[in-house]
Amino acid sequence: MLTDTMQIRRVCQLTLGLMLLASPVAAEDSRCKHCGCQSSTKVCRLIQEEQSITVTCWGFQEEYFCLPGPSSPGCRHAEPACQECDPAGKTCFVPRRFTWWDWSPGECGNPHVKRKLMKRTVTKTVPSYKWVVEDLCDSCRANVGPVTESPK
């Protein structure tokens, strides 16, 4: 025994099925694609197209640089800083000592190579082939090249 929900679902399915069966379907136009005459048949025809293919190439670029040897400290220098007051005499600073070192660079530097990753995208156009279904009449079929007729 069907419940109310199942009955409603069954009625909706039947109604939808009847609507689909009753809907008008447009008849296919079987005119010749090239000349437009009525007597045509469906044929498979091979056509050539151009296809773009993108390839990504990876490489590197070398950059040379020098890596110096160890450096050594030289003389220590010291100078007084912030000794004087401003010209107006309103602001005075506590004197400080500014110190720094002279550094002697290392004797030998070694050359090294840094490799930087490089990307290049190349696009090539190559021939491509595709089968298409066309409606052609007998006279146009002889002029367009190799075709294969569809089975009847």
N, C-alpha and C positions, 0 to 999 in steps of 0.2 A: 504494500500500500504506500502510495506517495504522500509525502507531507506537503503542506502548503508551499513551503520554500522551494521544494523540488518541482512542484507543478508550475510555479511561476518561472523558474529557470528554464524548464522544458518549453513553455510557451514562448519565452523570449528567444530561445534558440531556433525554434521553428519559424518564428516571424522574421528573424534575421536571415535565415536560409532562403525563405520565399522572396525577401527583398533583393537578395543577391541574384537569385535566378531571374527575377523579373527586370533587373536593371538592364538598360540598353547598352550593348557593347558595340563600339564603332567598328564597322567592317574595315578591313585593311584595304588600302588603296593599292591595287596591283598595276599601277601605271609604270612605264619604263622610266628609270631615273634620268636617262640622258635625253631622250627625245619626247617623252610624254605619251606615247601611243598606248593603247589599251592591252594589246596582246603581249604580255610579258611573263616571264617565269623567274622564280627565285634562283639565283646562282651565287656561288662563292667565288670571290675574286681576291687575288693577292695584290695588296698595294704596298708600296715602299714609302716609309716616312723617315724623318730625321729625329733622332733621339739624343738628348744631351745627357752625358754621363759625367759626374763630378768625382774626382779622385783627390784625396788628401795626401800630400807628400810631406814627410818629416825629415829634417836634417839638422845640422848644427853649424854655427859660425864660430870660428876660433878667434879669441882675443888674447893677446899676449900681455903680461904685466910682470913687473919685478917685485919680488918679495925680498926685502933687505934682510941682512944679517942682524944680529943683536946690536943694539946701540948701547952706549955707556954714558953715564952722567959726567959732566964736566964741572965747571966752576959754579959755585953758588953765588948769586947776586942778591943784594938787598938795597932797597931805597925807601926813604920815608914817603908816606902818602898822607894826604889830608892834613898837612901841617898848617897851612895858612887859613885865615878866616876869609869870609867873603868881603868884597870891597866895601860894602855898606857898613861892615863891622857889627852886624846884628847877629850873625850866626857863626859860631866857631865849632870846629870838629875835633874829636879826639884823634891825635896823631896815631897812625898805624904804620907798620912796617910791611912793605910789599916785597916778597922774596920769590925768586925763580931760579931754575937751573939751566945751564947750557947743556945740551945733549950732543954727543958726537955720534953721527950715524955709523952703522956697521961698515966693515971694510968690503964685504962682498955681497952682491945681490944676486939672487937666483931667478932666472926667467921661468915663469909658469904659464900654463895655458888655461884659460877659462872658456868653456864651451857653452854657447847660448843656444837654446832650442829654438828652431825656426820652423814655421808651418807655411806651406804653400798649397793653395787649392787650384787645381787645373780642371777646366771644363772642356770636354771634347764632344764634338758632334759626330755621331756614327749612324750609318744606315740601319733601319729597323724595318721589319716586315710584319704585316698584320692581315688576317683574313677578315673580309667583310661580306655580309649578305646584301645583295642588291637585286632589285627588280629590273631585268633587262629584256628587250625584245631581241629577235633573231638578228636583225641588221646591226644593232648596237653591240651585241655580244661578239660579232666578228671583228669589230673595230677596237674594242677596249683591251684586248690581250687575253691571256689564259684565264679561263673560268672553269668551275666545276658545277654541274647542275645538281640541284637538290633532288633526292629521290621522291617519286610521286606516289 
